[in-house]
Each structure stands twice: as structure tokens, then as C-alpha cells.
Amino acid sequence: MLIDMRDAQRHIFARRGGEALKRVKSFRRDEDGAMVVFTLFILAMMLMVGGMAVDMMRFETYRARLQSTLDRAVLAAADLDVCLEGEGVAEAVVNDYVLKAGFEEQLDSVSVIQGFNSCEVAATASIEVNTIFMQMVGVDELASPAASSAVEALDEVEISLVLDVSGSMASNNRLVNMRNAAREFVGEMFNGFDDESLSMSIVPYSTQVNLGPALAAQYTRNYAHGYSYCIDLPASTYGTTSLPTTATYDQAAHVDVDGYASSWSNRYASRFVCNPDSRAHVMPFATNEGAIDTMIANLQSNEWTSIEMGAKWGVALLDPSSQPVVNGLISAGAVSGDVAGRPLDFGTTGSLKVMVLMTDGENTQHYELDTNYRSGDSDVWKASSGVYYVQDEEQGNWDGDSTWYEDYYRPQNDNFTNSRSGNRMTWPELFNEVSLDGHAWYFRRGQTNNNSVWNDWYYDLFTTTTTADKDERLDDLCTAAKSQGIIIFAIGFEVTDRAADVMESCASSPSHFYRVNGLEISTAFSSIAANITSLRLVQ
């Protein structure tokens, strides 16, 4: 049979082509193995997402460790005990924390803001972590900044403002300038702190410190009277900041030691050791700005200078031993209940105790009356007519009236009599009316014209504390106060070099002492106010 080869080839190709086409069509319709492809795709996506999660988790772990390290570092460095050790100490603490955690290369900056008894520390850093899986999508590293800051905030502030109102303050417009500057200081304090966080004690001083009736009543006193309210503090009290209410103190006598009785009409007492003017009373634990402002505006100058006495009461009102005093004053309605619990214990976190001590001169002297003449009946009677009778027998017929050895001397008439009228005076009543000199000269010497009698009845009735003793007491007190953490700012207002040395020694440091003249006192008070208000830092 003869076969056409071309037909055979076409037949073969047609059959094979059909089979191939049939297989292609079959492959197109066949769904076997499709899930494998999809599964491979999903698996690839899961691996990519999981890898990204791993990269993120690695990054977050490093970032969290860095942030935690910064937080712990600044908290430790901002502690006042650390920050105030000296320049660079706080920064070194931060660096040490970061170094030990292995992040020294990531730390960018450390900032320390230091003030008087205050500290704020801030630190910044940045971290970069190389990726592993995210590189597949073009992300080679992850980066983030970190920052932290910490402050030692002051929540409770106690201030004693101790102001010199001695007689020399009347010169050269000092009293006016001081009052204006002190009032501005008070205003700045209340602008810088909440009323609930701030309490102020205003302590005017001259020869003595008049506590006022409410404050004096919180202490047990010998020889108590109501003419004035000063206390003669023993020298031993100046070596400590406390004045415990469990002790008993001698109330200062109401006596005029300095008055000179040039005539009978000048016998009256007026220059009292303890200034009886109510405007000189201490204002303790005050929280009312208006009341403080009014009090300072009404201050008047009087007599000598006892810086150590003003400072002692200023410090005592910052000492926790005065907590019973506050409780008593609250019960009496003399101070606000907001100050309950004050003065706070020394070292209370977030608290600050400050004394601002101002003077225009040096310590001078003060006097203490012999205790035999501080209480009890005198030997003097006073009639309603104003005539005095001294129970002292006449020496012979001294007055020449031919009646010998009469029982009572009448100083205003310079004669004797056997009768008297009126009421017997106590020693405080007598010295409230007659100066010590007037009493010694007219009530005692007049009987004999013997000057030694005047000497006995004047100089033997009091003791004097000298400038040197007072300076030593002040130095002891300031040392004790600073050791308890009380910040002392001192202002020497138109003072001598010697006075400046005393005040600078009392201050917490030379930078805490201000020596000023004239209107510069406002600058000093303003600077102190700025230093105190800067202690209350807000993050």
C-alpha cells in the first residue's frame, strides 16, 4: 500500500498536537496543588511579619531599658543630699548609672539646675537598633530618643523673718526703707507659694523680743506679769535651736534701766527693756499676707540691739520643739489651723526652713533685773492723789519738822511722816511707773543725799549682758541652726565692718550674706525671695 509521507506526518503532528492541547486544557482545569502555592505565600508573609515583630521587640527592650536607666539615674541624682554635695556630683551619678547599664554611648546630655537647697536633673539619650528581618523591606535600623527629668519639689516652707527695730533704725530713713523692702519680700513669698504650704513668723527685736500675750502664754514663766511679754533666756539655750515648753523660763522684768531722771517730773519709766508696744509683738506662724503686711508697715524703732535674741526666737519658731506652741495657739484661736503639725521635723522630705536675719548695727547690751525685785510687794504705797510713801524710818529729824524717826518717806515732798494712805505697790507696778534711776535717786537717795545709796539701788538691781557675750551667743546659735539644716540669710544694713563679719559668719555661706546701704535693702530682700521661691521647682 502506498502511503503519502506528508499525510502521515500531518497525521502524527495532528494527533500529538491534539494530545498536547488536551493536556494543556486538562492542566488548566486541574486544581490539584493550588493550596501548596497559597500556603507558601502565606508562610512567607508570616515569616516577614514575625520577623518584623522580633525586630520591634528587640528595639522596645533596648528602649525600655534605656528609659528605665535614665529615670533611675535622674531620680538618684536629684536627691538634695547628692545634688548639693558639689558641682558635677549629680552629673557623675547619671553617668555612672548609664555606664553600668551599658548605655554610655547612647547618652546625649545631662543638665543640672542647682539652687539654694534645690536640684533639678534632666538627661536625654537616643538609641539605634539594627534590624534583622525588616531589612527585607528596606528598614535597616530603628531609632528613638529618650528623656527624663526629676526635681526635689518643696511642699512645705517655714520662714522666720527677724527684723531689727532698734533705736538706730530711726536714722537715715532706715526704718522706712526696711519696712518697704520687707513688705515686698512677703508679697513675693506669697506669690511664689500656695498659702497652705507657706507659714511665716515675724520677729521684731530691739533690746528684747516681746512675744505678745498669746505666744508667751504657751511657756511656763516665773515672775509673770501683763505689762510686756519678754523672756530672759539663759546662755545655755543659745547652743541649741530648741526651746522646749517643758522648761520654765524667767519672764523679763518690766523696767526702765536707761531713763535718766533729771528732775522729779522726769522720774517716769518710758524706756523699758521689753518694749510694751503691741506693734512690737512677735507674729508667729502667720498665713495671712495682709495681716503680715499691716504688721510690718506699723513697726516702730526702740532702744538697743540684741541680734542674738531675735535670732533665737526666729530659730525656735522653726524648731519642732515648738509644735506644742502651735497646738496651743490654734486652740486659742491665735493662728490658723492650717499650720497644725508645724514646725515640721528636721529633715522632712519636701520641706524648707529659712531664717532671714536683718540688722543695722552691732549687738549692744541688755539688762536683767535682780529676781528679788521682779515680783511681790514693794515697800512703797501710792495714794489716790498720786503721793508716794516709802516705808523707811527717818534718821533722826532729817526733815527738820521736830518729829523724830518718822516711818514713811514722801519723795515728792522730800519729807517724812508717820501716816500713809493708798495701796501698797508691787515691784512690777512700781517699776511700770518709775524708772530705775528715778526710783534710786528720788525714792532712796533723797532720804540721805548719799550718792552711794543711789549707787546701791541702781547698779545693784540689774546685770548687763555685753556685746562680746551676745556675739558669742549668736555664733553658737547660728552654728546649731545650720547643723539642723536651717538656711540663714543675713542682711547687714549700713553696718560697720565688725558687724558685717558677725553677720556673714552667721549666714549659711558668704553668698547668703548681703551688705547693703539705703535703697539697696530692697534688692537684698528681692534676691533672697528669688532664691527661696526658686526652690519650688515644677517639672
HELIX and SHEET records of a PDB file:
HELIX    1   1 MET A    5  ARG A   29  1                                  25    
HELIX    2   2 ALA A   34  ALA A   77  1                                  44    
HELIX    3   3 LEU A   80  CYS A   83  1                                   4    
HELIX    4   4 VAL A   89  ALA A  101  1                                  13    
HELIX    5   5 MET A  134  VAL A  137  5                                   4    
HELIX    6   6 GLY A  167  ASN A  173  5                                   7    
HELIX    7   7 ARG A  174  GLY A  192  1                                  19    
HELIX    8   8 PRO A  213  ALA A  216  1                                   4    
HELIX    9   9 ALA A  235  GLY A  239  5                                   5    
HELIX   10  10 TRP A  264  ASN A  266  5                                   3    
HELIX   11  11 SER A  278  ALA A  280  5                                   3    
HELIX   12  12 GLU A  289  ALA A  297  1                                   9    
HELIX   13  13 ILE A  307  ALA A  316  1                                  10    
HELIX   14  14 PRO A  320  SER A  322  5                                   3    
HELIX   15  15 GLN A  323  SER A  331  1                                   9    
HELIX   16  16 GLY A  337  VAL A  339  5                                   3    
HELIX   17  17 THR A  371  TYR A  373  5                                   3    
HELIX   18  18 TRP A  427  GLU A  433  1                                   7    
HELIX   19  19 LEU A  436  GLY A  438  1                                   3    
HELIX   20  20 HIS A  439  ARG A  444  3                                   6    
HELIX   21  21 ARG A  445  GLN A  447  5                                   3    
HELIX   22  22 ASN A  451  TYR A  459  1                                   9    
HELIX   23  23 THR A  467  SER A  483  1                                  17    
HELIX   24  24 ASP A  497  CYS A  506  1                                  10    
HELIX   25  25 PRO A  510  HIS A  512  5                                   3    
HELIX   26  26 GLU A  520  THR A  533  1                                  14    
SHEET    1   A 3 LEU A 107  GLY A 115  0                                        
SHEET    2   A 3 SER A 118  ASN A 130 -1                                        
SHEET    3   A 3 GLU A 141  VAL A 151 -1                                        
SHEET    1   B 6 MET A 283  ALA A 286  0                                        
SHEET    2   B 6 LEU A 198  TYR A 205 -1                                        
SHEET    3   B 6 GLU A 156  ASP A 164  1                                        
SHEET    4   B 6 SER A 351  THR A 359  1                                        
SHEET    5   B 6 ILE A 487  PHE A 493  1                                        
SHEET    6   B 6 PHE A 513  VAL A 516  1                                        
SHEET    1   C 3 THR A 220  ASN A 222  0                                        
SHEET    2   C 3 THR A 248  GLN A 251  1                                        
SHEET    3   C 3 ILE A 231  ASP A 232 -1                                        
SHEET    1   D 2 HIS A 366  LEU A 369  0                                        
SHEET    2   D 2 PHE A 462  THR A 465 -1                                        
SHEET    1   E 5 ASN A 415  THR A 417  0                                        
SHEET    2   E 5 TYR A 408  ARG A 410 -1                                        
SHEET    3   E 5 TYR A 388  GLN A 391 -1                                        
SHEET    4   E 5 ASP A 377  LYS A 382 -1                                        
SHEET    5   E 5 ASN A 423  THR A 426 -1                                        
END                                                                             
